[in-house]
Amino acid sequence: MLAALYSLVLPCVIALALTAAVMPFYIKWLKSLQINQFLREEGPASHAHKAKTPTMGGLVFIITTFATTVGMSVIPGVPGMSHDISYYAVIITGVLCGIVGLIDDSAKVIQKANKGISAYVRLGTETVFGVVLALVLVALNDNRLIVPSAIYSILHGQLGTMPDITQPVAIMILPAIVFIALSAFLTAATTNAVNLHDGMDGLAAGTACQIFAAMAVILFMTGSDAPVQYGYATISATAAGALMGFLLFNKNPAQIFMGDTGSLFIGGLMACIVLAGGITIWFVPLSLIYILEALSVMAQVIYFKLTKQYTPEKPMSAIALIMLKLTKKLPGEGKRLFRMAPLHHHYEAVMAEKGWAEWQVVLAFWGVQFLLCAAVLLNFHYR
């Protein structure tokens, strides 16, 4: 019980209180500097009134999360956090992802347009962060993966700290090259998926705080076999609390937006905790909404390009024509698979015709995320 208080409840409450206390002053300061959100031209017309809402709100919950986690690491008697290098590597990598978002947001403010740093530069930087984190974890022999024993018996991996595969779950030690590739992909993919998901008042903050809370419980439950898991649980619980404090001001109608500063930090920190804690398999259903959001954008772009009417100057095969449409910017208009992408904007448009307000659509997404978290927690507890 004392371990749960130290690892989960205390840091969550501290981060919530700090964020809620600082945010009003931060909003006032941003308004005085006129650091406002710049909306993308192809976004929903109903969001036009949000153009004067301050952005970069993520900077506050980045600072409160970092300060709380570092503070918890120096409190005597806190389990799993005796100056463990991986603990600091996780939170620092998450903060670095947030700094990339801060640079991106700053570029938008300076240019007074919804276009920051190059997407390739941002993606490449996030990938490098993932690789560096993986190298640190491999050096510390933390390249673990917690899997159901049924999956373990199929994969035939190398057993780690739980050699008895008759148990419901087992711990695999992933080959270094596989772990590094997984880290690079997951870090870049999660940061960008959360960034795409952040498009309505309270949407990203509301789903993310639930995922962080669920991950904190899962990591805490595995702490008896690997004490460092308690430390990762603390980081996750801290992030959940900080986001709840931010949500008080980000809920509809939002007084402030998190910006890329916040969304890239959330995605980066999630990926880091998942990788270090070895809970990638359990993160897949937890992040299902993010996965669908990213896939909806990809499907929309591909469908739009493929349905353009285009007659090539020279005859070419069907495959060559498809590759041309996908790789070249051709004139004309294609068809759309969704009303708008990412997926939350599609449902926003569809449900608006049925009389739903924005907050009701957001609440529906929160409800789906709650069910996903509950299902994963129940499954993990059973195993």
C-alpha positions, 0 to 999 in steps of 0.5 A: 500500500505504501509503495502504491502511495509513493509510486502512483498517488502522490506524484499524480496529485502533486503534478495535478496541483502544480499544473492547475496552479501555474496554468492561469498565470501562464495563460495570462502571460501568453495572451499578453504576448499574443502567442495564439493558435494558427489553424490549418486552412483545410481544418473545420470551419467551425474551429475559426473562432479558436484562432485567438486561443493561446497555444504552447500549453504543453510547456507547463505540464512538461515542466511539472511532469519533469519536476515531479518525477525528478523530485520523487527520485530523490525522496528516500524510500521510494521503490524502484527509483534509486538513481536508476539511469533508465528512469532519467533516460525515459523522462529526458527523452520525453522532454526532448520530444517536447522541445522539438514540438516547442521549436515547431510551435515557435516557428509557427508563431514567428511565421504567423502560419500553421507551418513549422519545421520540416516534417522530415526533420521532425520525424528524423529527430524523433527517430534518432531519440528512439534509437538513442534511448534503445541503446541506453536500455540495451546497455542496461539490459532493459530490452525486455518485452512482457508477453502472454505465454501463449505468444511467447511459445509461438515466438520462441524468444529467449527467456529472461526473469520469468522462465516458467512459461506455464505462467500467464505471462513471460518476459522475453529479452529481445535481440538488440537490433530488434529492440532498437528498430522497435524503439525507433519506429514506436517513438516516431509513430506515437509522437506523430499519432498523438499530434494528429489526434490533438484537434479538438478541445480536451480530446488528446489530454483526455485520452492520454491521461487515461492511457498514462493512468492505465500504464501506471497500474500495469507497470506497478503490477509488474514491480515485484519482478523488476523494481525499476517498473515502480519508477516507470509507473511513477513517471506514467502516473505523474504525466496522468496527473499533469494532464488532468490539471491541464484538462481543467483549462483545455476542456471545451471551450478551451482556454489554451491548447497544448500545441505540438509542444504538448502532443509530441511530449505526450507521444514521446513519453508514452513510447519511452515508458512503453519501451522501457517497461516492456509493455509494447503488446499491451500498448497496442490496444491502449493506443487503438484510437491513435492508430486509427487516427494515423491510418485515417490520414494515410488512407485519406491521402492515398485515396485522394491521390488514386482517384484523381483523373489523370491521362498520362502523355505516354501509355503506362501499366496500371502499376506504373500509373498508381506509383505515379499518382502516389509519388507525384503531385498531379493536377486535379481533385480526387475523392475523399474517403472521409469527410475530413481526416484525421478521424475525429474531424470526420465524426465531428462533421458527421455528428454535427449534422445530427445536432451533436456539439464538439464536446459531445464528440470528445466525450464519446472518444473519452468513453471509447478510450475508457473502455479500451483501458478497462479491457486491457487492465482487466485482461492484464490483471487476469493474466 
